[in-house]
Amino acid sequence: MTATASPLAAQGADADAFLLDGALPPQAPRPPAAPNSIDDTGLDPNFLVDHLCKVIYRHALERPSDLARALCLPVKVVDDLIAIARERKLIEPLGQLGARMTAEMRYALTGKGREWALEALAQSEYAGPAPVPMIAFAAQVATQSIRGETLLRPALERVFSRLTLAPALVSKLGPAANSGASMLLYGPPGNGKSSIAEAITRAFGNTVWLPHAVEVDRQIITVFDPAVHAVVEEESATEGLRRRAEADARYVRCLRPRIVAGGELTLDMLDLSYSPVSRVYEAPMQMKAAGGVLLIDDFGRQRQHPQELINRLIIPLENGMDYLALQTGRKFEAPFDSLVIFSTNIAPSNLVDDAALRRLRYKILVDSPDEETFVRIFLQTARRMGIALTEEILAFVMVELYARHGRTYQAFHPRFLIDQTLSICAFEGVAPQLRPDFLERAWENLFPRD
């Protein structure tokens, strides 16, 4: 899956100037409870015994405590699985390691157990943490739904504090973010649409619990992805120990995810990805974005027609439930709980038909800044980059560059011009400064001549 995500960093070329100092402190939701028995896992005992044999075979583990860590299950549950496997003569004891009374018994696969493990691996190569049933995943998503949070104006203004947005735009973005439904951000490029999506993600301060994998009809679908999910460390060792004791270790505590797909997005990326080699499924991006934000950037630049993408997503958006299919043809429901943001610089009427536009709940124009807002962006950017901006230099920029050339202001211009000027200063061996002649050289890189 060629999608990117970072809950901790802004995405897109026009976002660099607008990064926040840090994410809001995540709150600590109640974790899913650790299972006390095999029944509590929600999985078939036979499936778990197969999985136990695969883990022993693949990782050469012998002690119940090591198996518990690999399976992300309590030792008590692992002991019960070992007892079943011993009854079936799949594993046998090797004795204790050491003479201490507390030394653990060690186990190994029997000849029958190795054959059993190989047969199980032929069905699926997955030998990681035990999965959770799809129904349990859906229940967990419901408890931490992004639709369950309400953003108040102060919280949104805090995360937008470095975006220099017009108050009227913030007034439109707030209700859209609270809807947990869908919004279309449109307007000319370079004015912070991707940065707005990043800020909205930060505004949702809660964390979520995502499973390593889910199980459907004995098939494994991996969900947790370290490339797109930011793990939240416990605030203290004491809290960490307490949470590990009470939480289902099959889940990982993460920041609310932010999954980004751009021009590379295709319809098949919204379906399960199946590996014929490992015989394991990977969750699609909207499933990985559960409880967070799914940003479809550069909407309309995909190989797929935008109408097709809207048609694929509109029913899950309205019902909060997606419909996926296994290789066997078995179809099942999966939770769809994401704030979906479409970002484009193409006119909405040129993207999709009126019926599709009607179903996108919020259509918000992120336009080029007016003169007053542009000046504030320039001043704020210069201050952040530690370079002096005098009234004379600002007047030169506004009159000699923009007015004389008849150019429209764009939110990313100040950062671009200052960056370029600092590079010129370094090359010329002079102290960092905004000089008219340097700014003119930077301007030529911003607007190359035909």
Backbone hydrogen bonds in HBPLUS format (Angstrom, degrees):
<---DONOR---> <-ACCEPTOR-->    atom                        ^
c    i                          cat <-CA-CA->   ^        H-A-AA   ^      H-
h    n   atom  resd res      DA  || num        DHA   H-A  angle D-A-AA Bond
n    s   type  num  typ     dist DA aas  dist angle  dist       angle   num
A0004-THR N   A0260-VAL O   2.87 MM 256  5.11 143.5  2.00 156.9 159.3     1
A0260-VAL N   A0004-THR O   2.57 MM 256  5.11 154.8  1.63 167.0 174.8     2
A0015-ALA N   A0012-GLY O   3.21 MM   3  5.49 160.7  2.25 115.1 116.1     3
A0018-PHE N   A0015-ALA O   2.91 MM   3  5.52 163.6  1.94 125.0 130.6     4
A0248-ASP N   A0032-PRO O   2.69 MM 216  5.50 145.1  1.80 153.5 154.2     5
A0034-ALA N   A0246-GLU O   3.08 MM 212  5.70 147.7  2.19 132.4 132.4     6
A0040-ASP N   A0037-SER O   3.12 MM   3  5.14 121.9  2.48  94.3 108.5     7
A0041-THR N   A0038-ILE O   3.08 MM   3  5.45 145.5  2.20 106.9 116.6     8
A0042-GLY N   A0039-ASP O   3.07 MM   3  5.64 153.5  2.14 114.2 121.5     9
A0047-PHE N   A0044-ASP O   3.00 MM   3  5.20 119.0  2.39 103.2 118.2    10
A0048-LEU N   A0044-ASP O   3.06 MM   4  6.43 156.8  2.11 154.6 161.4    11
A0049-VAL N   A0045-PRO O   2.89 MM   4  6.15 153.1  1.96 150.7 157.8    12
A0050-ASP N   A0046-ASN O   3.02 MM   4  6.24 160.7  2.06 146.3 151.3    13
A0051-HIS N   A0047-PHE O   2.94 MM   4  6.21 155.3  2.00 144.9 152.4    14
A0052-LEU N   A0048-LEU O   2.79 MM   4  6.02 152.2  1.87 146.5 154.1    15
A0053-CYS N   A0049-VAL O   3.02 MM   4  6.30 161.8  2.06 151.8 155.2    16
A0054-LYS N   A0050-ASP O   3.04 MM   4  6.35 153.5  2.11 147.4 154.9    17
A0055-VAL N   A0051-HIS O   2.97 MM   4  6.24 158.4  2.02 151.5 156.8    18
A0056-ILE N   A0052-LEU O   2.98 MM   4  6.26 163.3  2.00 154.8 159.2    19
A0057-TYR N   A0053-CYS O   2.96 MM   4  6.08 162.3  1.99 147.3 152.4    20
A0058-ARG N   A0054-LYS O   2.80 MM   4  5.91 169.3  1.81 154.3 157.6    21
A0059-HIS N   A0055-VAL O   2.95 MM   4  5.75 163.4  1.97 146.1 151.2    22
A0060-ALA N   A0056-ILE O   2.92 MM   4  5.16 122.5  2.26 132.7 140.2    23
A0107-TYR N   A0062-GLU O   2.95 MM  45  4.84 146.2  2.06 117.0 127.4    24
A0066-ASP N   A0063-ARG O   3.08 MM   3  5.35 121.2  2.44 104.8 118.6    25
A0067-LEU N   A0063-ARG O   3.01 MM   4  6.33 157.4  2.06 154.3 161.5    26
A0068-ALA N   A0064-PRO O   2.78 MM   4  5.97 151.7  1.86 147.9 155.9    27
A0069-ARG N   A0065-SER O   3.14 MM   4  6.39 153.4  2.21 140.9 146.7    28
A0070-ALA N   A0066-ASP O   3.03 MM   4  6.28 158.7  2.07 146.0 152.0    29
A0071-LEU N   A0067-LEU O   2.82 MM   4  5.94 157.8  1.87 152.6 158.6    30
A0072-CYS N   A0068-ALA O   2.78 MM   4  5.58 121.0  2.13 135.6 150.1    31
A0073-LEU N   A0068-ALA O   3.12 MM   5  5.08 147.0  2.23 136.9 144.5    32
A0130-ALA N   A0071-LEU O   2.90 MM  59  5.11 168.4  1.92 122.6 125.3    33
A0077-VAL N   A0074-PRO O   3.09 MM   3  5.42 120.5  2.46 104.6 117.6    34
A0078-VAL N   A0074-PRO O   3.10 MM   4  6.46 159.6  2.14 151.3 157.5    35
A0079-ASP N   A0075-VAL O   2.75 MM   4  6.02 156.9  1.80 155.7 161.9    36
A0080-ASP N   A0076-LYS O   3.14 MM   4  6.44 151.0  2.22 142.1 149.1    37
A0081-LEU N   A0077-VAL O   3.03 MM   4  6.37 150.1  2.12 146.0 154.4    38
A0082-ILE N   A0078-VAL O   2.83 MM   4  6.13 155.1  1.89 153.3 160.5    39
A0083-ALA N   A0079-ASP O   2.97 MM   4  6.23 151.2  2.06 144.8 152.4    40
A0084-ILE N   A0080-ASP O   3.17 MM   4  6.50 153.5  2.24 142.5 148.4    41
A0085-ALA N   A0081-LEU O   2.91 MM   4  6.19 163.3  1.94 151.6 156.5    42
A0086-ARG N   A0082-ILE O   2.82 MM   4  6.03 149.2  1.92 148.9 157.1    43
A0087-GLU N   A0083-ALA O   3.05 MM   4  6.28 155.4  2.12 143.5 149.9    44
A0088-ARG N   A0084-ILE O   3.11 MM   4  6.42 143.3  2.25 144.3 154.2    45
A0090-LEU N   A0085-ALA O   2.84 MM   5  5.19 171.7  1.85 160.9 158.0    46
A0089-LYS N   A0086-ARG O   2.89 MM   3  4.77 156.9  1.95 102.8 109.4    47
A0110-THR N   A0090-LEU O   2.94 MM  20  5.43 167.3  1.96 126.8 129.4    48
A0092-GLU N   A0108-ALA O   2.81 MM  16  5.57 154.0  1.88 158.8 167.5    49
A0108-ALA N   A0092-GLU O   2.97 MM  16  5.57 152.7  2.04 153.5 162.2    50
A0094-LEU N   A0106-ARG O   2.69 MM  12  5.18 163.6  1.71 138.9 139.2    51
A0106-ARG N   A0095-GLY O   3.00 MM  11  5.60 148.9  2.10 129.2 137.3    52
A0103-ALA N   A0100-ARG O   3.12 MM   3  5.26 161.5  2.16 105.3 110.8    53
A0114-ARG N   A0110-THR O   2.82 MM   4  6.17 150.4  1.91 154.4 160.7    54
A0115-GLU N   A0111-GLY O   3.19 MM   4  6.47 159.2  2.24 145.5 150.7    55
A0116-TRP N   A0112-LYS O   2.88 MM   4  6.10 151.6  1.96 143.9 152.9    56
A0117-ALA N   A0113-GLY O   2.80 MM   4  6.05 155.4  1.86 147.2 153.5    57
A0118-LEU N   A0114-ARG O   2.93 MM   4  6.16 160.6  1.97 148.7 153.5    58
A0119-GLU N   A0115-GLU O   2.95 MM   4  6.16 153.5  2.02 145.5 152.8    59
A0120-ALA N   A0116-TRP O   2.92 MM   4  6.19 153.5  1.99 146.4 154.1    60
A0121-LEU N   A0117-ALA O   2.80 MM   4  6.05 152.8  1.87 149.1 157.1    61
A0122-ALA N   A0118-LEU O   2.97 MM   4  6.15 136.1  2.17 136.5 147.8    62
A0123-GLN N   A0120-ALA O   3.06 MM   3  5.24 138.5  2.24  99.1 110.7    63
A0124-SER N   A0120-ALA O   3.09 MM   4  6.48 149.3  2.19 144.1 152.9    64
A0125-GLU N   A0278-SER O   2.84 MM 153  4.89 175.6  1.84 155.7 154.8    65
A0132-VAL N   A0213-ALA O   2.98 MM  81  6.45 148.0  2.09 135.0 140.7    66
A0215-GLU N   A0132-VAL O   2.87 MM  83  5.92 142.0  2.02 140.1 144.1    67
A0136-ALA N   A0133-PRO O   2.96 MM   3  5.27 126.1  2.26 104.9 118.7    68
A0137-PHE N   A0133-PRO O   3.05 MM   4  6.45 156.4  2.11 154.1 161.3    69
A0134-MET N   A0215-GLU O   3.33 MM  81  5.90 142.4  2.48 159.1 148.6    70
A0138-ALA N   A0134-MET O   2.90 MM   4  6.16 161.2  1.94 153.2 157.9    71
A0139-ALA N   A0135-ILE O   3.07 MM   4  6.25 151.4  2.16 137.1 144.6    72
A0140-GLN N   A0136-ALA O   2.94 MM   4  6.20 154.7  2.01 147.7 154.3    73
A0141-VAL N   A0137-PHE O   2.92 MM   4  6.18 160.1  1.96 153.8 159.1    74
A0142-ALA N   A0138-ALA O   3.06 MM   4  6.28 151.5  2.15 142.8 150.2    75
A0143-THR N   A0139-ALA O   3.23 MM   4  6.56 143.9  2.37 141.1 149.6    76
A0143-THR N   A0140-GLN O   3.12 MM   3  5.22 123.6  2.46  96.6 110.4    77
A0144-GLN N   A0141-VAL O   3.21 MM   3  5.31 139.1  2.38  99.1 110.2    78
A0148-GLY N   A0145-SER O   2.98 MM   3  5.26 157.1  2.03 105.3 112.8    79
A0149-GLU N   A0146-ILE O   3.39 MM   3  5.72 169.3  2.41 107.1 110.2    80
A0155-ALA N   A0152-LEU O   3.08 MM   3  5.55 120.7  2.45 111.4 125.0    81
A0156-LEU N   A0152-LEU O   3.18 MM   4  6.51 161.4  2.22 157.2 162.9    82
A0157-GLU N   A0153-ARG O   2.81 MM   4  5.98 162.8  1.84 161.9 167.1    83
A0158-ARG N   A0154-PRO O   2.97 MM   4  6.08 142.2  2.12 138.7 148.4    84
A0159-VAL N   A0155-ALA O   3.30 MM   4  6.65 159.4  2.35 146.6 149.4    85
A0160-PHE N   A0156-LEU O   2.97 MM   4  6.12 137.8  2.16 142.5 155.0    86
A0161-SER N   A0158-ARG O   3.20 MM   3  5.10 161.9  2.24 103.1 106.9    87
A0163-LEU N   A0160-PHE O   2.97 MM   3  5.17 167.7  1.99 116.6 119.3    88
A0169-LEU N   A0166-ALA O   2.92 MM   3  5.35 129.1  2.19 110.8 123.9    89
A0170-VAL N   A0166-ALA O   3.24 MM   4  6.67 155.0  2.31 153.0 160.2    90
A0171-SER N   A0167-PRO O   3.01 MM   4  6.28 152.0  2.09 148.7 156.4    91
A0172-LYS N   A0169-LEU O   3.07 MM   3  5.16 134.3  2.28  97.8 110.3    92
A0173-LEU N   A0169-LEU O   2.95 MM   4  6.25 155.0  2.02 151.1 158.5    93
A0174-GLY N   A0170-VAL O   3.05 MM   4  6.10 157.8  2.10 154.1 157.2    94
A0177-ALA N   A0173-LEU O   2.89 MM   4  6.07 159.9  1.93 157.1 161.6    95
A0178-ASN N   A0174-GLY O   3.04 MM   4  6.27 158.4  2.08 154.2 160.6    96
A0179-SER N   A0175-PRO O   3.09 MM   4  6.19 130.2  2.35 137.8 149.4    97
A0179-SER N   A0176-ALA O   3.23 MM   3  5.24 136.4  2.43  94.5 106.3    98
A0180-GLY N   A0177-ALA O   3.37 MM   3  5.91 146.1  2.49 109.3 116.0    99
A0340-VAL N   A0181-ALA O   3.17 MM 159  6.40 167.6  2.18 150.3 146.4   100
A0183-MET N   A0340-VAL O   2.98 MM 157  6.54 144.5  2.11 156.6 166.3   101
A0342-PHE N   A0183-MET O   2.86 MM 159  6.21 170.2  1.87 164.5 166.7   102
A0184-LEU N   A0362-TYR O   2.69 MM 178  6.10 157.2  1.74 160.8 168.9   103
A0364-ILE N   A0184-LEU O   2.80 MM 180  6.06 166.6  1.82 166.7 171.4   104
A0185-LEU N   A0342-PHE O   2.70 MM 157  6.04 166.4  1.71 173.6 174.1   105
A0344-THR N   A0185-LEU O   2.92 MM 159  6.40 156.4  1.98 162.0 169.2   106
A0186-TYR N   A0364-ILE O   3.07 MM 178  6.37 162.9  2.10 152.6 157.3   107
A0366-VAL N   A0186-TYR O   2.73 MM 180  5.83 167.7  1.74 162.0 166.4   108
A0187-GLY N   A0344-THR O   3.22 MM 157  6.74 130.3  2.48 140.8 154.2   109
A0412-PHE N   A0190-GLY O   3.05 MM 222  5.47 130.8  2.30 163.3 168.6   110
A0196-ILE N   A0192-GLY O   2.81 MM   4  5.99 147.3  1.92 149.8 157.5   111
A0197-ALA N   A0193-LYS O   3.17 MM   4  6.50 157.0  2.22 145.5 150.6   112
A0198-GLU N   A0194-SER O   3.03 MM   4  6.34 153.3  2.10 144.5 151.8   113
A0199-ALA N   A0195-SER O   2.91 MM   4  6.15 157.8  1.96 147.3 153.1   114
A0200-ILE N   A0196-ILE O   2.91 MM   4  6.16 156.4  1.96 151.6 157.9   115
A0201-THR N   A0197-ALA O   3.14 MM   4  6.39 155.2  2.20 145.0 150.9   116
A0202-ARG N   A0198-GLU O   3.14 MM   4  6.49 153.5  2.21 146.2 153.1   117
A0203-ALA N   A0199-ALA O   3.00 MM   4  6.29 139.9  2.17 144.1 155.4   118
A0203-ALA N   A0200-ILE O   3.09 MM   3  5.05 124.9  2.40  93.0 107.6   119
A0204-PHE N   A0201-THR O   3.22 MM   3  5.58 139.4  2.39 104.6 114.2   120
A0208-VAL N   A0254-CYS O   2.85 MM  46  5.44 162.5  1.88 156.6 162.6   121
A0254-CYS N   A0208-VAL O   2.80 MM  46  5.44 168.9  1.81 165.8 169.6   122
A0210-LEU N   A0252-VAL O   2.93 MM  42  5.29 164.3  1.96 149.1 148.0   123
A0252-VAL N   A0210-LEU O   2.70 MM  42  5.29 154.7  1.76 143.9 150.7   124
A0224-PHE N   A0211-PRO O   3.08 MM  13  5.96 130.0  2.34 142.6 152.9   125
A0212-HIS N   A0250-ARG O   2.94 MM  38  6.03 156.5  2.00 173.9 170.3   126
A0223-VAL N   A0212-HIS O   2.97 MM  11  5.53 168.1  1.99 128.3 132.3   127
A0214-VAL N   A0221-ILE O   2.83 MM   7  5.24 158.0  1.87 146.7 152.4   128
A0221-ILE N   A0214-VAL O   2.89 MM   7  5.24 159.2  1.93 157.8 160.5   129
A0216-VAL N   A0219-GLN O   2.97 MM   3  5.18 157.9  2.02 144.5 151.7   130
A0219-GLN N   A0216-VAL O   2.84 MM   3  5.18 157.5  1.89 115.0 122.4   131
A0281-TYR N   A0220-ILE O   2.98 MM  61  6.06 165.6  2.00 164.8 162.6   132
A0222-THR N   A0281-TYR O   2.90 MM  59  6.29 163.1  1.92 150.8 146.4   133
A0283-ALA N   A0222-THR O   2.91 MM  61  5.84 161.0  1.95 165.6 164.5   134
A0228-VAL N   A0225-ASP O   2.93 MM   3  5.62 154.7  2.00 121.9 128.6   135
A0229-HIS N   A0225-ASP O   2.85 MM   4  5.75 139.0  2.02 159.6 170.3   136
A0255-LEU N   A0230-ALA O   2.95 MM  25  5.70 153.6  2.02 158.7 166.5   137
A0232-VAL N   A0253-ARG O   2.97 MM  21  5.81 169.2  1.98 140.4 141.7   138
A0240-GLY N   A0236-SER O   2.88 MM   4  6.10 156.2  1.94 147.2 154.8   139
A0241-LEU N   A0237-ALA O   2.94 MM   4  6.20 158.0  1.99 150.4 154.5   140
A0242-ARG N   A0238-THR O   3.01 MM   4  6.24 161.6  2.05 149.5 154.7   141
A0243-ARG N   A0239-GLU O   2.83 MM   4  6.01 167.2  1.85 156.6 159.9   142
A0244-ARG N   A0240-GLY O   2.96 MM   4  6.08 160.6  2.00 147.0 152.7   143
A0245-ALA N   A0241-LEU O   3.08 MM   4  6.22 141.5  2.24 139.2 149.0   144
A0245-ALA N   A0242-ARG O   3.16 MM   3  5.19 125.1  2.48  93.7 107.8   145
A0246-GLU N   A0242-ARG O   3.08 MM   4  6.37 148.0  2.19 147.7 156.1   146
A0247-ALA N   A0243-ARG O   2.69 MM   4  5.44 148.7  1.79 156.6 162.1   147
A0251-TYR N   A0248-ASP O   3.06 MM   3  6.00 166.8  2.08 126.3 129.1   148
A0293-VAL N   A0257-PRO O   2.86 MM  36  6.25 158.1  1.91 154.6 157.4   149
A0259-ILE N   A0293-VAL O   2.94 MM  34  6.37 154.5  2.01 165.1 167.2   150
A0295-LEU N   A0259-ILE O   2.81 MM  36  6.10 166.1  1.83 170.6 173.8   151
A0261-ALA N   A0295-LEU O   2.95 MM  34  6.35 161.0  1.98 167.4 173.3   152
A0297-ASP N   A0261-ALA O   2.77 MM  36  5.98 140.5  1.92 152.8 162.5   153
A0265-LEU N   A0262-GLY O   3.15 MM   3  5.85 171.8  2.16 122.9 125.1   154
A0269-MET N   A0266-THR O   3.08 MM   3  5.53 148.7  2.18 109.9 118.9   155
A0270-LEU N   A0267-LEU O   2.96 MM   3  5.53 162.4  1.99 116.8 122.6   156
A0271-ASP N   A0268-ASP O   3.20 MM   3  5.27 162.4  2.23 105.6 108.4   157
A0273-SER N   A0282-GLU O   3.10 MM   9  5.03 173.6  2.10 147.4 149.5   158
A0282-GLU N   A0273-SER O   2.71 MM   9  5.03 145.2  1.83 141.9 153.8   159
A0275-SER N   A0280-VAL O   3.09 MM   5  5.64 161.8  2.13 147.5 153.0   160
A0279-ARG N   A0275-SER O   2.63 MM   4  5.20 135.6  1.82 143.5 157.1   161
A0287-MET N   A0284-PRO O   3.02 MM   3  5.47 134.4  2.23 110.1 122.3   162
A0288-LYS N   A0284-PRO O   3.10 MM   4  6.47 151.6  2.19 150.3 159.1   163
A0289-ALA N   A0285-MET O   2.93 MM   4  6.10 131.6  2.17 140.6 153.8   164
A0290-ALA N   A0287-MET O   3.28 MM   3  5.34 159.8  2.32 107.2 108.5   165
A0292-GLY N   A0289-ALA O   2.81 MM   3  5.25 146.6  1.92 150.2 147.0   166
A0291-GLY N   A0337-ASP O   2.65 MM  46  5.45 157.6  1.69 154.0 161.5   167
A0339-LEU N   A0292-GLY O   2.95 MM  47  6.36 162.1  1.98 155.0 158.5   168
A0294-LEU N   A0339-LEU O   2.98 MM  45  6.11 159.0  2.03 137.1 143.1   169
A0341-ILE N   A0294-LEU O   2.87 MM  47  6.20 161.9  1.90 152.2 157.4   170
A0296-ILE N   A0341-ILE O   2.80 MM  45  6.14 164.8  1.82 161.3 166.6   171
A0343-SER N   A0296-ILE O   2.98 MM  47  6.18 166.3  2.00 153.7 150.9   172
A0301-ARG N   A0298-ASP O   2.92 MM   3  5.62 153.3  2.00 148.3 149.0   173
A0299-PHE N   A0343-SER O   2.78 MM  44  5.68 162.3  1.82 157.4 155.3   174
A0308-GLU N   A0305-HIS O   2.90 MM   3  5.40 128.7  2.17 112.4 125.2   175
A0309-LEU N   A0305-HIS O   3.31 MM   4  6.77 152.1  2.39 149.3 157.2   176
A0310-ILE N   A0306-PRO O   2.97 MM   4  6.21 162.3  2.00 152.4 156.9   177
A0311-ASN N   A0307-GLN O   2.91 MM   4  6.08 160.8  1.95 145.7 151.5   178
A0312-ARG N   A0308-GLU O   3.00 MM   4  6.19 145.8  2.12 141.2 149.9   179
A0313-LEU N   A0309-LEU O   3.15 MM   4  6.38 146.7  2.27 144.7 152.7   180
A0313-LEU N   A0310-ILE O   3.12 MM   3  5.24 122.8  2.46  98.0 112.1   181
A0314-ILE N   A0310-ILE O   2.86 MM   4  5.71 140.8  2.01 158.1 166.9   182
A0317-LEU N   A0313-LEU O   2.95 MM   4  6.08 156.1  2.00 154.4 162.2   183
A0318-GLU N   A0314-ILE O   3.03 MM   4  6.24 149.8  2.13 144.2 151.5   184
A0319-ASN N   A0315-ILE O   2.85 MM   4  5.98 155.6  1.90 157.5 164.8   185
A0320-GLY N   A0316-PRO O   2.74 MM   4  5.22 138.5  1.90 141.7 147.6   186
A0336-PHE N   A0320-GLY O   3.15 MM  16  4.78 166.6  2.17 115.4 111.3   187
A0322-ASP N   A0334-ALA O   2.69 MM  12  5.10 169.9  1.70 169.7 168.1   188
A0334-ALA N   A0322-ASP O   2.93 MM  12  5.10 157.9  1.98 137.2 140.6   189
A0324-LEU N   A0332-PHE O   3.03 MM   8  5.63 154.7  2.09 164.1 166.9   190
A0332-PHE N   A0324-LEU O   2.93 MM   8  5.63 157.4  1.98 154.6 160.3   191
A0326-LEU N   A0330-ARG O   2.87 MM   4  5.34 162.2  1.90 150.7 154.5   192
A0329-GLY N   A0326-LEU O   2.95 MM   3  5.36 161.6  1.98 113.5 119.5   193
A0350-ASN N   A0347-ALA O   2.82 MM   3  5.42 152.2  1.89 121.1 130.2   194
A0351-LEU N   A0348-PRO O   3.00 MM   3  5.14 161.6  2.03 108.9 114.7   195
A0357-LEU N   A0353-ASP O   3.06 MM   4  6.39 160.7  2.10 153.2 159.1   196
A0358-ARG N   A0354-ASP O   2.89 MM   4  6.05 150.2  1.97 145.3 153.3   197
A0359-ARG N   A0355-ALA O   3.30 MM   4  6.54 140.4  2.47 135.4 144.5   198
A0359-ARG N   A0356-ALA O   3.09 MM   3  5.18 126.3  2.39  96.1 109.8   199
A0360-LEU N   A0357-LEU O   3.17 MM   3  5.21 142.0  2.32  97.4 108.2   200
A0374-PHE N   A0370-ASP O   2.87 MM   4  6.02 159.6  1.91 156.1 162.9   201
A0375-VAL N   A0371-GLU O   2.95 MM   4  6.17 158.5  1.99 151.5 156.2   202
A0376-ARG N   A0372-GLU O   3.13 MM   4  6.43 157.2  2.18 145.6 151.7   203
A0377-ILE N   A0373-THR O   2.91 MM   4  6.23 152.5  1.99 149.4 157.3   204
A0378-PHE N   A0374-PHE O   2.91 MM   4  6.18 159.0  1.96 150.8 156.4   205
A0379-LEU N   A0375-VAL O   2.92 MM   4  6.16 166.2  1.94 154.9 158.0   206
A0380-GLN N   A0376-ARG O   2.93 MM   4  6.01 164.0  1.96 147.1 152.1   207
A0381-THR N   A0377-ILE O   2.86 MM   4  5.95 158.0  1.91 149.3 155.6   208
A0382-ALA N   A0378-PHE O   2.99 MM   4  6.14 165.1  2.01 150.7 154.7   209
A0383-ARG N   A0379-LEU O   3.01 MM   4  6.18 160.8  2.05 148.5 153.9   210
A0384-ARG N   A0380-GLN O   2.97 MM   4  6.13 156.4  2.03 144.7 151.1   211
A0385-MET N   A0381-THR O   2.95 MM   4  6.15 145.8  2.07 146.1 155.4   212
A0387-ILE N   A0382-ALA O   3.07 MM   5  5.39 175.4  2.07 151.1 152.1   213
A0386-GLY N   A0383-ARG O   3.21 MM   3  5.11 157.2  2.26  98.2 104.7   214
A0394-LEU N   A0390-THR O   2.97 MM   4  6.22 162.0  2.01 150.5 155.9   215
A0395-ALA N   A0391-GLU O   2.88 MM   4  6.00 155.3  1.94 143.8 150.6   216
A0396-PHE N   A0392-GLU O   2.95 MM   4  6.20 151.0  2.03 142.2 150.5   217
A0397-VAL N   A0393-ILE O   2.96 MM   4  6.28 158.4  2.01 150.3 155.3   218
A0398-MET N   A0394-LEU O   2.99 MM   4  6.23 165.8  2.01 152.3 155.6   219
A0399-VAL N   A0395-ALA O   2.88 MM   4  5.88 162.0  1.91 151.5 156.5   220
A0400-GLU N   A0396-PHE O   2.82 MM   4  5.18 129.2  2.07 128.9 144.1   221
A0402-TYR N   A0397-VAL O   3.12 MM   5  6.51 165.5  2.14 162.7 166.2   222
A0403-ALA N   A0398-MET O   3.01 MM   5  6.18 155.9  2.07 137.9 145.6   223
A0404-ARG N   A0399-VAL O   2.95 MM   5  6.17 143.8  2.09 155.3 165.3   224
A0405-HIS N   A0401-LEU O   3.30 MM   4  5.97 147.7  2.41 126.5 135.0   225
A0406-GLY N   A0402-TYR O   2.76 MM   4  5.62 117.6  2.15 142.3 158.0   226
A0407-ARG N   A0402-TYR O   3.13 MM   5  5.07 149.5  2.23 135.8 141.5   227
A0406-GLY N   A0403-ALA O   3.28 MM   3  5.02 143.3  2.43  91.5 101.9   228
A0413-HIS N   A0410-GLN O   3.13 MM   3  5.58 156.7  2.18 114.5 121.3   229
A0416-PHE N   A0412-PHE O   3.19 MM   4  6.37 162.8  2.22 154.0 159.3   230
A0417-LEU N   A0413-HIS O   2.83 MM   4  6.01 172.3  1.83 171.9 171.7   231
A0418-ILE N   A0414-PRO O   2.99 MM   4  6.10 166.2  2.01 154.1 158.0   232
A0419-ASP N   A0415-ARG O   2.92 MM   4  5.93 163.0  1.95 148.1 153.6   233
A0420-GLN N   A0416-PHE O   2.97 MM   4  6.13 167.5  1.99 153.9 157.4   234
A0421-THR N   A0417-LEU O   2.96 MM   4  6.08 156.1  2.02 142.7 149.7   235
A0422-LEU N   A0418-ILE O   2.92 MM   4  6.13 160.0  1.96 153.9 158.4   236
A0423-SER N   A0419-ASP O   3.09 MM   4  6.40 150.9  2.18 146.4 154.1   237
A0424-ILE N   A0420-GLN O   3.01 MM   4  6.33 149.8  2.10 146.4 154.9   238
A0425-CYS N   A0421-THR O   2.89 MM   4  6.20 155.8  1.95 150.7 157.5   239
A0426-ALA N   A0422-LEU O   3.04 MM   4  6.28 158.2  2.09 145.5 150.6   240
A0427-PHE N   A0423-SER O   3.05 MM   4  6.27 155.3  2.11 143.4 149.9   241
A0428-GLU N   A0424-ILE O   2.89 MM   4  6.10 157.5  1.94 153.4 159.3   242
A0429-GLY N   A0425-CYS O   2.95 MM   4  5.99 115.9  2.37 139.4 154.6   243
A0430-VAL N   A0425-CYS O   3.07 MM   5  5.24 164.4  2.09 147.4 149.3   244
A0429-GLY N   A0426-ALA O   3.34 MM   3  5.14 148.3  2.45  92.7 101.8   245
A0439-LEU N   A0435-ARG O   2.82 MM   4  6.04 161.1  1.85 161.8 168.0   246
A0440-GLU N   A0436-PRO O   2.93 MM   4  6.15 148.1  2.03 148.7 157.0   247
A0441-ARG N   A0437-ASP O   3.22 MM   4  6.46 149.9  2.32 136.7 143.9   248
A0442-ALA N   A0438-PHE O   2.93 MM   4  6.28 152.5  2.00 147.5 155.7   249
A0443-TRP N   A0439-LEU O   2.82 MM   4  6.00 148.2  1.92 142.3 151.6   250
A0444-GLU N   A0440-GLU O   3.20 MM   4  6.49 143.9  2.34 141.7 149.0   251
A0445-ASN N   A0442-ALA O   3.03 MM   3  5.33 134.4  2.24 103.1 115.5   252
A0446-LEU N   A0442-ALA O   3.14 MM   4  6.52 135.8  2.34 140.6 153.4   253
A0446-LEU N   A0443-TRP O   3.01 MM   3  4.93 126.2  2.31  92.6 107.5   254
A0447-PHE N   A0443-TRP O   2.90 MM   4  6.16 160.3  1.94 158.6 162.3   255
